[in-house]
Amino acid sequence: MSQIHTRQMGRLVAAGTLDQMDATIQTLARLRALHLVDYDGSDDDLKLGTPSEEADQLSRDVNRLRAAASLVTSSSNQAAAASPIRDALSGDLQNQVDTLLADNDRLAEIESRLASLTEEWAALQMVAPLKTDLDLLDGFKSLSTFVGTVRDESVARKAGKKGLFLSGNAGKKTVVGVFVRNEDAKEAQSALEDAGFSALPIPDYEGSIAMRMGEIDAERTELNDEQESLENRVSSWGEDNGDVLHSGLELLERDQELATAPVRAAVTPHAFVIDGWIEMARATEISESLQGQCTVVDIEPFKIQPGGGGHGHNGDHHHQEMPPIAFQDRTASKPMELLTDAVGRPAYGRIDPTLFMFITYPIFFGMMLGDMAYGMVTMALGWMLLRRSGTNEMLKLGGKFLIYIGLGTFVFGYIYAEIAGFEIFSHKHHTWASSLDIFYPAVDYHGHAWHTSLPFGIELAFPFHRVTDVAHHGNLEHLILLTIYLGVAHVFIGLIVGFRDILLYGNGHGDEGFVCALFEKGSWMILLVGGFLAAYAFLSKPAYEERWVNPDPAYLDLLSTMMMVGGSMIVVAVLMIMWMLYRYHGVPFPINIGLGPIEAVGMMPTVISYVRLFAVGVVGVKIAETGNTMLFEPLAHIFEDLSHASAMDYLSIVVLLIGWLAVQIFAWALGVFSPNIHAARLHFVEWMRQFYDASGEAFKPFGFKARRVEVE
């Protein structure tokens, strides 16, 4: 099937005698081809299956190993053989896990005790200036005691006029102790409140504060030594057993999934029924594999009902249950599935945008960052991730993704003739980057090897000088215009895809066919084309008349016709949008009189949003250019006359070089994150909303995929 579609799905129902259920589950897990549909218990004649006898013990073992695995890491990124891991699980690994967990529990106790001692030490430091034993600061029957800090000591002294008053300084704070008879407590408390009194906790201890602080020091030293020893033991344990632990956990999780799988099936006292979705490409393989265990294996290809909507399982208003979505087998474009999954998988039968984004996403990213040096750094980072990915599929896809956008950045950097923020064909002055002109064909005085003018004001050139305006023989304004045209084309492609989806499968509200597609998407296509023609004619006509002394009347007539045709198309499109909102979305028609034009105006910011392909890139270039001007050029001047450099010049070399590298790293990091955000927005918001229905549920086959352990 085409790469722009998801896989064709079918519904599988398998039934057999109860004694064959475990064998059937084992076979399905090995095949990893069935997306199980859990039995909901709706049939009175069928009941939920029961887990196997070892399920409870497996659950306890999995929880223990998960707790242990959270404490240590695994250094291996290759899948190990299952047999040695099984031997370890049945051997001494469980006892070693108990030791690790006991050490961790003791570490938690030590950390808690150290925190308590630290808190007590802080309290002792606060009351130490009172130079009184701790047991004399509290605990009297006939006396009320107040120990704490105050803002005004002179006011606080009034509180102790009928008793004993102690004071001292703990850092910048004033600490007081007031001891009065119980009958004078309210008066003392009132006076202390006027002084800004804040009570301090009194540790429970009999003896001097210095003695207690000495005991705390000794205990903390002992605990710190024990903590260090335990941490070393845990670290050593992880180095010796971390790989086996994580691999063993993966095996136990597989065993647990197999042991609990029967609860997802329907059973009678003598039989079982398993229900789920499969990829039709594997129907024969699955049917033949289950023949030995199941008496009935029924596979029916899924056929979507046009107008049913193609939505996922959770939409209450959709009467047709939809299958999960499985991507096509891909190699080069597979990393772009990360982008598709970030939005949500397409509804069944709808166009999968992954292949489109494989082409357009690196182009959009490259147009913005567009620098050969940054492209090479990005590709190098992707290559490093790829090398270290091992069995980590997400890391592998992320590495390839970085290589793709890095390649786009490098290609457009070559087109722009930019490297590390320097222009190879600078319109200002020559730099070291000018020596790279040997990799380009001969250029004219304006730095162009090739230039051509196309209809609708399109100007193409190589190299394409995006940071220099037209007045200085650059292409800055040309890039702005190109991004708008690119926006028109990109949005129009999205509308074509949406037209196709509605034509074949409906709009999700029960409507289908050509007329529905014409009003739902055709109206926006007419609006987009009409708006483009009208806007081009409106803006071009006065500019053309101003530019030429004797303008061509035929061309002026053409522009007038374009404006009239475009305006007519806009009016027709707005009327169609009004009817579409009324007929297919249930919006009352009087409201549509105002809502239709408002909705139509929304197409303009959608297209203009693509100007960010110019703006984001130029901002990034200017950041790097500023660093080059303020830091690299002074550095280059010092190197030009290094034989006469002073000590201050050598110091400046270090400072300027570090500063310049910091600016370059910042410009690259910002260039990786910011263009990604904007490229994602252009695809996810401006483009996908023209057609995309992200209600698809991901296909999750029952079974195991080797991460740390080979599948048995």
BADOTOR-317513 format. One record per residue (C-alpha): residue in three letters; z, y, x. Coordinates in steps of 0.1 Angstrom, whole numbers, plus 5000, padded with zeros to 4 digits. Each point is the difference from the previous one (the first is absolute). Layout:
N
AlaZYX ...
END
This chain:
712
Met500050005000 Ser499450365011 Gln502650165022 Ile500350284974 His501449764975 Thr503249805000 Arg500049624998 Gln499249824968 Met503149844986 Gly500749714977 Arg503049864980 Leu501449665011 Val502149784979 Ala501249685017 Ala502149734983 Gly501449665010 Thr503049774999 Leu503350145010 Asp500449775030 Gln496950165015 Met501150364997 Asp501550035035 Ala496849855015 Thr497950254980 Ile502150295012 Gln499749885036 Thr496249984996 Leu499850354985 Ala502250155027 Arg497749845027 Leu496950134983 Arg501550354995 Ala497450074973 Leu502050034967 His501550324987 Leu502849854978 Val500650134965 Asp503749944993 Tyr500749814968 Asp501850244976 Gly501649734978 Ser498150114968 Asp499149644990 Asp502849814983 Asp498549675012 Leu500150105036 Lys502950105023 Leu500350165034 Gly500149755029 Thr503149965021 Pro500350065037 Ser500449705024 Glu503549885010 Glu499950165034 Ala499250354986 Asp503650125000 Gln500749895036 Leu496650155011 Ser501050334984 Arg503350005019 Asp498349925033 Val497350264994 Asn502650274993 Arg502049905032 Leu496950015022 Arg498850334984 Ala503450155009 Ala499649875036 Ala496450115003 Ser501050364991 Leu502150015031 Val497449885026 Thr496350055005 Ser497249775009 Ser497850075030 Ser497349754992 Asn496950114981 Gln498349654999 Ala500549734974 Ala502149715014 Ala499649634992 Ala502149894970 Ser501449685014 Pro502250155027 Ile501450254976 Arg500849724975 Asp501949835028 Ala501950315008 Leu501050054963 Ser501349654999 Gly501750035033 Asp502450255014 Leu498450324987 Gln502250024969 Asn503249995021 Gln498550275023 Val499350214970 Asp503649964989 Thr501150125034 Leu497750304998 Leu501250104966 Ala503749965011 Asp499450235029 Asn498350254978 Asp502949994975 Arg502450065029 Leu497850295012 Ala500350154965 Glu503849975001 Ile500150165034 Glu497850294989 Ser502250054969 Arg503149995021 Leu498650245026 Ala499150244972 Ser503549984986 Leu501550065035 Thr497750305006 Glu501150154967 Glu503649955008 Trp499550155035 Ala498550314984 Ala503050034977 Leu502449965029 Gln498250275019 Met500550244971 Val503849944997 Ala500749975037 Pro500750375005 Leu503049974977 Lys501749795028 Thr501949794976 Asp500249624995 Leu497749874972 Asp502849844980 Leu501750354999 Leu497050174984 Asp500349814967 Gly502049754980 Phe503250204991 Lys501849964967 Ser501750344997 Leu497450205019 Ser496450094992 Thr497650025029 Phe496850195003 Val497849935030 Gly496650165003 Thr497850285012 Val500250374988 Arg497850305004 Asp502950255003 Glu503149885020 Ser502150314991 Val499649944963 Ala500849635005 Arg503350085018 Lys501350144967 Ala499849654986 Gly502549875025 Lys502550284996 Lys502449774981 Gly499349705023 Leu498549915033 Phe496650135012 Leu497949855028 Ser496650125013 Gly497549945027 Asn496250035007 Ala497649714999 Gly496850165014 Lys499250304979 Lys502149884971 Thr503650094993 Val502249704991 Val503350054982 Gly502949774988 Val502350134973 Phe503249814991 Val502050124969 Arg502449854975 Asn498349854970 Glu501250284977 Asp498250255022 Ala496749815002 Lys498150194973 Glu500850335016 Ala498949885034 Gln496949844986 Ser499050334983 Ala500550195033 Leu498049755019 Glu497150034975 Asp500050385007 Ala499649915037 Gly497049784993 Phe501849675005 Ser498149675004 Ala502149685003 Leu499549765029 Pro500549624998 Ile503049875018 Pro499449665017 Asp502749744991 Tyr501849945033 Glu503550025014 Gly500250175033 Ser498450285020 Ile496450114995 Ala499349955037 Met501249644999 Arg497849934970 Met497050165016 Gly500549795031 Glu500149684978 Ile496750114983 Asp498450065034 Ala501049655012 Glu498849834967 Arg496750195001 Thr499449895036 Glu500649644990 Leu497850024970 Asn497250175018 Asp500149735027 Glu499949734973 Gln497250194981 Glu497950025032 Ser500549635006 Leu499049914965 Glu496950225000 Asn498949845032 Arg500549654984 Val498050114970 Ser497250145022 Ser500049695021 Trp499949784969 Gly497050194987 Glu498149965032 Asp500749625001 Asn499649924963 Gly498350304982 Asp496649844998 Val501349674988 Leu502250184974 His497250204985 Ser497749705000 Gly502649784984 Leu500650274973 Glu496349994992 Leu500149634996 Leu503150004978 Glu498450274978 Arg497049784996 Asp502249704990 Gln501950224976 Glu496850124983 Leu498949644996 Ala503449904987 Thr500150284974 Ala496349984990 Pro500749764970 Val501750284981 Arg496750184998 Ala498349704982 Ala500349874965 Val501449654995 Thr500749744974 Pro502249695005 His496949825014 Ala497450265011 Phe499450345016 Val497550284996 Ile499250255027 Asp498050324991 Gly498550265022 Trp496950185014 Ile497749895027 Glu496950135018 Met497049834985 Ala498549955035 Arg502749745006 Ala500049834966 Thr498449685012 Glu502349975030 Ile503150054978 Ser498849764973 Glu499349725024 Ser503350055018 Leu502049974968 Gln498249704986 Gly502549765016 Gln503150174985 Cys498850154967 Thr498649834969 Val498550324988 Val498550285021 Asp498250274979 Ile498450305017 Glu498350264979 Pro498250305015 Phe501450334987 Lys497650214980 Ile501150364994 Gln499550134964 Pro498150335002 Gly502150284986 Gly503249805008 Gly500750255027 Gly500349785031 His503650115004 Gly502949815015 His502649784984 Asn502550284991 Gly497950214977 Asp501449944965 His496950124983 His497649775017 His499449684981 Gln498349805028 Glu502249865028 Met498350085032 Pro499949795032 Pro501550125033 Ile497650165025 Ala498949835032 Phe498050195026 Gln496849855014 Asp500249855034 Arg499450285025 Thr500050055037 Ala499050355010 Ser501050184968 Lys503349814995 Pro502350275014 Met498850234972 Glu501849774976 Leu503150175011 Leu498750324984 Thr499049824968 Asp503449834997 Ala501750345006 Val498550114966 Gly500049674983 Arg497449734996 Pro497150064977 Ala499949864965 Tyr498149684996 Gly496350045000 Arg500150365013 Ile498550125032 Asp502249945031 Pro500050325021 Thr500949835032 Leu496549985014 Phe499250364991 Met503250125018 Phe499049805031 Ile497050235003 Thr501450344987 Tyr503650005012 Pro499249995037 Ile497350264994 Phe502450244982 Phe502749945026 Gly497650055029 Met498650324984 Met503550155000 Leu501449885034 Gly496749985018 Asp501050005036 Met498949745026 Ala503450005019 Tyr502049964968 Gly497649734989 Met500549805031 Val503850034998 Thr500049884964 Met497749715008 Ala502349915030 Leu503050004977 Gly498249784975 Trp499049765028 Met503749975011 Leu501149924965 Leu497349744997 Arg501049835032 Arg503649984990 Ser499449904964 Gly500249625005 Thr500449854965 Asn501050334985 Glu497150074976 Met501150354991 Leu500350115036 Lys496549855007 Leu498450194971 Gly501850325010 Gly498749975036 Lys496449954987 Phe500450294977 Leu501050235029 Ile497049885019 Tyr497750094971 Ile501350354995 Gly500250055038 Leu496349905002 Gly499250254973 Thr501950275019 Phe498249925032 Val496550004984 Phe500650334983 Gly501650145032 Tyr496749925017 Ile498150174972 Tyr502350305002 Ala499949995039 Glu503850035001 Ile502649825022 Ala503750085001 Gly499450324982 Phe497450125025 Glu496450074990 Ile497549845024 Phe497550274991 Ser502450294997 His498750334987 Lys502750185019 His500249885035 His499649685021 Thr502949755004 Trp500449675016 Ala498649844968 Ser496750175006 Ser499349745027 Leu499749744972 Asp496750154990 Ile498349735020 Phe500749764970 Tyr497950234977 Pro496350074999 Ala498850345013 Val501350294977 Asp498650354994 Tyr501850335006 His502149954968 Gly501249655011 His497749814976 Ala497849715010 Trp498749974965 His500150214969 Thr498449984966 Ser500250174966 Leu499849814967 Pro499950104964 Phe503050154982 Gly501150185032 Ile500949695019 Glu500050065038 Leu500349715024 Ala500350025037 Phe501049795030 Pro502450085015 Phe501650144969 His502350295010 Arg502550004972 Val502550255014 Thr497550275008 Asp498650224972 Val496350054992 Ala500150355014 His500749865034 His497449724996 Gly502549744988 Asn500249784968 Leu503350084985 Glu498650134967 His497549724999 Leu502949755001 Ile501750164971 Leu496849974979 Leu499549645011 Thr503549904990 Ile499450144965 Tyr496749814997 Leu501849695013 Gly502650054972 Val497350024974 Ala498349685013 His503349815003 Val501350094965 Phe496549924986 Ile500249655015 Gly503449954984 Leu498650104966 Ile497149755004 Val502549725007 Gly502050114970 Phe496950014978 Arg499249645011 Asp503549874993 Ile500250154965 Leu496449884992 Leu500949645008 Tyr503749984992 Gly501050294979 Asn502450295004 Gly503349834993 His500350134965 Gly497849744983 Asp496750195005 Glu497049885020 Gly496350035005 Phe497550275011 Val501050274976 Cys503749965010 Ala499150025037 Leu497750304993 Phe502850204985 Glu502849885022 Lys498350045033 Gly496550134993 Ser501450324987 Trp501850065034 Met496849915019 Ile498150264980 Leu502750255005 Leu500149945038 Val496250035004 Gly499850304977 Gly502950175017 Phe498449945034 Leu496650154989 Ala501650304983 Ala502450085029 Tyr497249965026 Ala497750234981 Phe502750254992 Leu501250035036 Ser496549975017 Lys498050254980 Pro501950325011 Ala500349885036 Tyr496249925001 Glu499150354986 Glu502350175025 Arg498649805029 Trp496350064995 Val498250334995 Asn497249844980 Pro501649704984 Asp497849724986 Pro499750054962 Ala499249634995 Tyr503349915017 Leu501950254980 Asp498549864968 Leu501049655012 Leu503650115005 Ser500050164965 Thr498749684985 Met502749805019 Met502750234987 Met498749974964 Val499649625002 Gly503449965017 Gly501750224974 Ser498449804972 Met501249685015 Ile503650145003 Val499950094963 Val498749664990 Ala502649835023 Val502950204985 Leu498949904964 Met499849645011 Ile503550025015 Met501350144968 Trp498549714980 Met501249755026 Leu503650124997 Tyr499849984962 Arg498149674996 Tyr501349795029 His503550155007 Gly501150104966 Val500650375007 Pro499750214969 Phe496750195000 Pro501550354995 Ile502049965032 Asn496849895018 Ile498550344995 Gly502350135026 Leu500749685019 Gly496449925007 Pro499250315021 Ile503449975018 Glu499249645009 Ala496550105011 Val501350285023 Gly502149735018 Met496849865016 Met499750325021 Pro503349965020 Thr499249635004 Val496850085019 Ile501550305019 Ser502949775011 Tyr497549845025 Val500050325020 Arg503249865015 Leu497649795022 Phe499250335017 Ala503350184998 Val502349735012 Gly497849925030 Val499650365011 Val503850064998 Gly500549705023 Val497550135025 Lys501650345001 Ile503449845008 Ala498549825029 Glu497950305010 Thr503150225001 Gly501749765023 Asn497049995022 Thr499750385002 Met503750065006 Leu500949715022 Phe497049825014 Glu498150305012 Pro502950155020 Leu500549655015 Ala496349985009 His500250345017 Ile502949885022 Phe498149695011 Glu496950215008 Asp502050185027 Leu502649735008 Ser499950075037 His501750344994 Ala502449874973 Ser503650115003 Ala503149804991 Met500050174966 Asp496449884995 Tyr501049645007 Leu502850034974 Ser497550164976 Ile497749705005 Val502749764988 Val501050224970 Leu496450084990 Leu498949645003 Ile502949874979 Gly499550274974 Trp496349934998 Leu500549634996 Ala502750074973 Val497550214981 Gln497349735003 Ile502449734988 Phe501050224971 Ala496450084991 Trp499149645001 Ala503049884980 Leu499450274974 Gly496349915001 Val500849644992 Phe502450074971 Ser498550304983 Pro496449894998 Asn501249664987 Ile501950174972 His497150214991 Ala497449725003 Ala502249794978 Arg500350284974 Leu496350044998 His499549634994 Phe503149934978 Val499950314979 Glu496750185000 Trp497849695002 Met501849714985 Arg501150194969 Gln496350014990 Phe499949624995 Tyr503049815013 Asp502449794978 Ala502849895023 Ser501649764975 Gly499049685018 Glu502849765011 Ala499749865035 Phe499149635003 Lys503049835015 Pro499249635006 Phe502949764999 Gly500549845034 Phe500750105036 Lys498350205027 Ala500949955036 Arg501950295014 Arg502449855025 Val499549634993 Glu496949804994 Val499549874964 Glu500949634998 
END
